[in-house]
Amino acid sequence: MIRGIIEQTGVKIDVEDDGTIHVASADEASANKAIQIISDLTATAEIGKTYLGKVVRLVDFGAFVEIFPGTDGLLHISEIAENRIRDVRDELKEGDQILVKVLALEGNKIKLSRRAVLKEQREKLKQHGK
């Protein structure tokens, strides 16, 4: 993995025993690209945080949404919209970019909500409309 990042960006990467990562490069853009790749690889979902995700798979009970490369969460059908929906496909399709909030982390499963984000946006609009 590290070798691939080095080949892609031309930077020098050292990893300490404690997990600290050092990135060195004479080119700032290359260093920033390497840091972004490492950040994406080591990212972990945080409860309560909102992410721009991509719908990667639809199922009868919801959708799987990739919140960062290689990390998917479940958006249950009850968390897709503020109102009750009959079919996931009425609201979403594969490839859609949507904002989702992390509700819970259970083991290696991530529970997501779009409904919470929509509610927050609606409340903000109400406040600005006053």
C-alpha positions as CSV (number, residue, x, y, z in Angstrom):
1,M,0.0,0.0,0.0
2,I,2.8,2.5,1.0
3,R,4.8,1.5,-2.1
4,G,1.7,2.3,-4.3
5,I,1.3,5.8,-2.7
6,I,5.1,6.5,-3.2
7,E,4.9,5.4,-6.9
8,Q,1.7,7.4,-7.5
9,T,3.0,10.7,-5.9
10,G,6.8,10.5,-5.8
11,V,7.0,11.3,-2.1
12,K,9.1,9.6,0.7
13,I,7.0,8.0,3.4
14,D,8.3,6.7,6.8
15,V,6.1,4.9,9.3
16,E,7.2,4.8,12.9
17,D,6.6,1.9,15.2
18,D,3.9,3.9,17.1
19,G,2.0,4.5,13.8
20,T,3.2,8.0,13.2
21,I,3.6,8.7,9.5
22,H,6.1,11.1,8.0
23,V,5.7,12.3,4.4
24,A,8.5,14.2,2.7
25,S,8.6,15.8,-0.7
26,A,10.1,18.7,-2.6
27,D,6.7,19.2,-4.3
28,E,3.9,20.5,-2.1
29,A,1.2,19.3,-4.4
30,S,2.6,15.7,-4.3
31,A,2.9,15.8,-0.5
32,N,-0.7,17.0,-0.2
33,K,-1.9,14.3,-2.5
34,A,-0.1,11.6,-0.5
35,I,-1.5,13.0,2.8
36,Q,-5.0,12.9,1.3
37,I,-4.6,9.3,0.2
38,I,-3.3,8.3,3.6
39,S,-6.2,10.2,5.3
40,D,-8.7,8.4,3.2
41,L,-7.2,5.0,4.0
42,T,-7.1,5.6,7.7
43,A,-10.4,7.5,8.1
44,T,-12.9,6.2,10.6
45,A,-16.5,7.1,10.9
46,E,-17.5,9.4,13.8
47,I,-20.9,9.3,15.4
48,G,-22.9,12.5,14.8
49,K,-20.6,13.6,11.9
50,T,-22.1,14.3,8.4
51,Y,-20.4,12.9,5.3
52,L,-21.0,13.3,1.5
53,G,-21.5,9.7,0.5
54,K,-22.1,7.8,-2.7
55,V,-24.9,5.2,-3.0
56,V,-23.2,2.0,-4.0
57,R,-25.9,-0.6,-3.7
58,L,-29.7,-0.6,-3.2
59,V,-31.5,-3.4,-1.3
60,D,-35.2,-3.8,-0.2
61,F,-34.4,-2.6,3.3
62,G,-32.2,0.4,2.4
63,A,-29.0,1.4,0.7
64,F,-25.3,1.0,1.2
65,V,-23.5,4.3,1.1
66,E,-19.7,4.7,0.7
67,I,-18.7,7.5,3.1
68,F,-15.0,7.3,2.2
69,P,-13.1,4.9,0.0
70,G,-13.6,1.3,1.1
71,T,-16.0,2.2,3.9
72,D,-19.7,1.7,3.5
73,G,-22.6,2.2,5.9
74,L,-26.2,1.1,5.9
75,L,-28.8,3.7,5.3
76,H,-32.0,1.9,6.5
77,I,-35.2,2.6,4.5
78,S,-36.6,4.3,7.6
79,E,-33.7,6.8,7.6
80,I,-33.9,7.8,3.9
81,A,-36.5,10.5,4.0
82,E,-38.5,12.4,6.6
83,N,-41.7,10.8,5.4
84,R,-42.3,7.0,5.1
85,I,-41.3,5.6,1.8
86,R,-42.5,2.4,0.2
87,D,-39.5,1.7,-2.1
88,V,-35.9,2.7,-1.7
89,R,-35.8,3.2,-5.5
90,D,-38.4,5.9,-5.3
91,E,-35.8,8.1,-3.5
92,L,-32.3,6.9,-4.5
93,K,-30.4,5.3,-7.3
94,E,-26.9,3.8,-7.4
95,G,-24.3,6.5,-7.9
96,D,-26.3,9.3,-6.2
97,Q,-24.2,11.6,-4.0
98,I,-26.0,12.2,-0.7
99,L,-25.3,13.7,2.7
100,V,-25.6,11.2,5.5
101,K,-25.1,11.4,9.2
102,V,-23.5,8.6,11.3
103,L,-26.1,7.4,13.9
104,A,-24.2,4.5,15.4
105,L,-21.2,2.3,15.1
106,E,-21.9,-1.4,16.0
107,G,-18.8,-3.5,15.6
108,N,-17.7,-3.0,12.0
109,K,-21.2,-1.8,11.0
110,I,-22.0,1.9,10.4
111,K,-25.6,3.0,10.7
112,L,-26.4,6.1,8.6
113,S,-29.3,8.6,8.4
114,R,-30.3,10.9,5.6
115,R,-33.5,11.9,7.4
116,A,-31.5,13.6,10.2
117,V,-29.6,15.7,7.7
118,L,-32.8,16.7,5.8
119,K,-34.4,17.6,9.2
120,E,-31.4,19.8,10.1
121,Q,-31.4,21.5,6.7
122,R,-35.2,22.2,7.0
123,E,-34.7,23.7,10.5
124,K,-31.9,25.9,9.3
125,L,-34.1,27.2,6.5
126,K,-36.9,28.0,9.0
127,Q,-34.4,30.0,11.1
128,H,-33.2,32.0,8.1
129,G,-36.7,32.6,6.9
130,K,-37.8,34.4,10.1
